[in-house]
Amino acid sequence: MKRFFYYFVWTLAIGLILYFGMELQEQVAERSQMTFNLFPLQAYMALFPVVIGLLIRIPKFILQLKKRKSWTFDWVLFAAIGLPALYLVLMAFVPFSPLGEGWLPIPQILLIGGTTVPTIAGLVFGYVVLESFKPIIGLKSEETF
């Protein structure tokens, strides 16, 4: 029962953050319409799902932290899944920034997929960042999948 309440409270917290995040998105969208500056809106729409992805993984991460073991970083997981997701997240807003404006092309998948692709990529990236931190359980004789 304790575990149920732990996860239930996290679900409520994520729901509350999601609600206020959508309220903030509306304010950012209105401001972008008034100033004709798309960068803040694009950055928010790309980075907010990363925060949600982190929040989804935090409950299990906290439980792993409580075990007080040594940690390692799973570079294979991060490189295979995290980096491509990060690329899609960054390409959703960097071309609108002063740094990439005009010369940095937006990938075709983002043009076709609308906001769905960066949203999913952001969720995946946020989750994978925390998933890549692994407690060392014991010596491994060979790598497993």
KAVEN-V686697 format. One record per helix or strand of 2 or more residues. SS is the DSSP state (helix for helix, strand for strand). FROM is the first residue (numbers start at 1). LEN is the number of residues. Records with the same first field share a line. If there is no record, write none. Layout:
SS->FROM-LEN / FROM-LEN
This chain:
helix->2-34 / 39-28 / 75-22 / 108-6 / 115-17
strand->71-3 / 133-3
